[in-house]
Amino acid sequence: MATRQGSLKIVDVQRIKSRGALSVTESRILIMRKFIPVVISIAVANPTLYLIAAGLGVGKLINHHSGGVDGVKYLTFLAPALLATAAIQTAMDETVFTTIQGFKWGKVFYAMNATPLSGRQIANGVFLSAFLRTAFSTVIYGVIIDLFGGFSSQRGWLAVLVGLLAGSAFGALMLGISAWIRNDDQFFNILGRFIMMPLFLFSGTFYQLSTLPIYLRWVGWASPIWHATELGRYMTYGHHISFVMFIVHFGYLFAMLSFGLWLAYREFEKRLGE
Amino acid sequence: MDKSEILIEANQLVKRYGDFTAVDGINFQVRKGESFGFLGPNGAGKSTTMRIIAATLTRTSGGITILGKDPEKFGPEIKAHLGVVPQTDNLDQALTVEENLYIYGRYFGLPKKFIKPKIEELLDFAQLTDKRSVKVDALSGGMKRRLTIARALISEPEILMLDEPTTGLDPQARHILWDRLFRLKEQGVTLLITTHYMDEAEQLCDRLMVMDKGSIMAEDSPAGLIKTYSTKEVVEVRFGSDRNAVVAPQLQELVERIEVLPDRILMYADDGEALLHSLSQKGLHPLTSLVRRSSLEDVFLRLTGRSLIE
């Protein structure tokens, strides 16, 4: 081998302390690049299918019979909910699989932790990569909604930002929970069937939450999709919400984001040090 | 000992998990440029000690410094100078050989212009140049191990830590790996190795710490340990599993020390051939007999009353 310079000369610990998380994100992007056709197909195919089926098919029926929902055409009403759902789904995929892979299946987090990277930095790096992928998918979703005529004005893009906030909040929570659970045998089944599906169906996605019987509305109240959808509808076409509820919706999403990151930092550090 | 030459120093180091004591008040020092080994069976506390040194596990009590620093206060600063080869490979399965080296360099915050030529050097060192674009899961066990070692060298560490480096490898792959580790030793890299293979310990380590149940049983060079705790030669005799125990008292009369194992009896002597001759003069004719040099296995047996690999 060539003459060594030695780690004392070449490794800059201060730089790692301030920017180390970015190297974890870089590793995730390196992997995502290999699956770029899949990432793009999912990002494009999902919204296209949904918009054709729900937006145009069901929408046509609703628009024809009642002239739309909430004073706007059905696709405009639906758009913020679809964006929030897509953002949440992408953020969940990227955080849950990566975290369980990192701790259990491939143990790559332990390899990262053998370098100067801390558990908190690894969590931040995974979170940032999930955020970037979610932003990528959500923007594509926004473009397709726009092409379908789903945004009544340029304000429609605000729903993309709110969707991204909801995705980040739920992604952070999933990051923390995936690091916290030790036995993931049934985790994916539970997550897909008993969490994602009800959240999608009962969050005022296809109709206003007030349409549901009172005993089912709590699903929406707990769901980041509902909070993001209400905000998105308010911002994009002026759906009525009170100032208090405006604060509650934002507060809920920020609280979920903060709690998720707090749990993730705690569990990443704890698990790597066990 | 010159204080500046000491890279690692442990003082009454203890690690407990509830009631279980994994490391029980051990003391040791590792000097710059030496190849230091922890020898002991599974569960001896070797890997726990390694993880404390690697700043990924906190101690219960006692003191330890690595490069003069406490790992609980200066984790990243210490880890910046370590290359860690864990017991189980944790390469990134989704990446190629080359990408694994690249991204590990990035975890150390190294610039791309440093990493690129370093990758060529390490691929050559690990004899993986022609596998550079292959995904990790397509590599053999030996190749994965070499890649893990190459990966640990990307940051030119002061100390290379290898936890059971050749467990699960076939003899040929082990010898290739030993050869690579020898080269590092020649370059002055400090090696810290845990193993339960006595031949590996003899081959690679300048100095050894024999561990059992969290404690240090002895510490010296491999030759020094053999000299202190065993005889020059060992005669292995088999009388059949039923008779071994029956003849053991007679054998005991001929030498200072014997070890009765389930399948054979070990007799410790400086002249094995002469001992065999005495056996036959006594009318004792084993089914098989073998004279060999003493090994670290004999040292371990002497120190703990148990075999290394059980």
Interface residues (C-beta under 8 A of the other chain):
Chain A: M1 A2 R4 Q5 G6 S7 L8 I10 V11 D12 V13 R15 I16 K17 R19 G20 S23 V24 E26 S27 L30 I31 K34 G106 K107 V108 Y110 A111 M112 N113 A114 T115 P116 L117 S118 L272 G273
Chain B: A54 T56 L57 T58 G75 P76 E77 K79 A80 H81 L82 V84 P86 T88 N90 L91 D92 Q93 A94 L95 E99 I103 Y104 R106 Y107 F108 G109 L110 F114 P117 E121 L122 D124 F125 R151 S155 E156 P157 E158 R183 Q187
